[in-house]
Amino acid sequence: WPEIKAKHADFLGRFSKATTELATYKFCKALSAIKYAAFVSRLVFDGFRHLMSWTCTVLESYHWKLTHPVAPELLEKLGSKNASGSGTGAYEAAIKYNYSERERGIMVDVISMIKSLASALATAQAAVAPYIRLHIHHECQQFVMGELVPPLHRAHKRSRDIIQPLLKLRRLVADWGPTSAEPQDDYIKYSRQDGKVEAKHIVRVVGPSPTQLQLMRTMVRAMYDARNQTKRGIFSKKDLEKEDLVLMEDFYNRSLSFQYLLNYSDTLRANSDLGDLWYREFYLELT
């Protein structure tokens, strides 16, 4: 409980500062805003994770109480008139007389923190949504237009079959713009001395579709799976270098958050859902 309170106070402080900045400065659809968009996206996702963790804690505690009700003998001592289990006896055994004053106070406090954080995130949705989509679009374009260039270069140089899946992955997500065509020789001209390739793409405030995102993550996961790495001879190298596998695994892990950030409202609703706690009304209506 003290840990939850500390995290709640710390996050709300940081989130309030960020929302103040968002209200002060006008949204800028430019590459210069990419770093700040990444910061906002990470902050929102941290909020989602806090909500999920605290909600699970409340529900786990609640369901443990349901499976460990007060004994009938103790119910009588506590003043219950339905210790036999009839009427509201089950409710009293599982809920009413099953919490100490301290447990009840902690439960109410944690629920209030969940609701206050969910309210803050819901209020800020309109302000953070453009930054989230800007960040996700850039992450996807940087991956397929920039980070895939070295693996494509090596696959082409070694005449490996994996070059076709890599090109299909790039074509699935790459946003070349309405007036530009896919470059056919950017990975051929690439040299290791060029270092990291920074993608030059149109700045858009839009994320990939659910189908695009699912297909992209599935293809990336299949490519960096060690079981899919083949050799042509005893002394030949694998299709992808170790750094390529690390790069793909890192992107796969980072892209896990995209579907939750893009479905902001649904994620917020699911992570703060305490509908199971309406158990009380069910038994009160029976009386």
Order of alpha helices (4+ residues) and beta strands (2+ residues): alpha-alpha-alpha-alpha-alpha-alpha-alpha-alpha-alpha-alpha-alpha-alpha-alpha
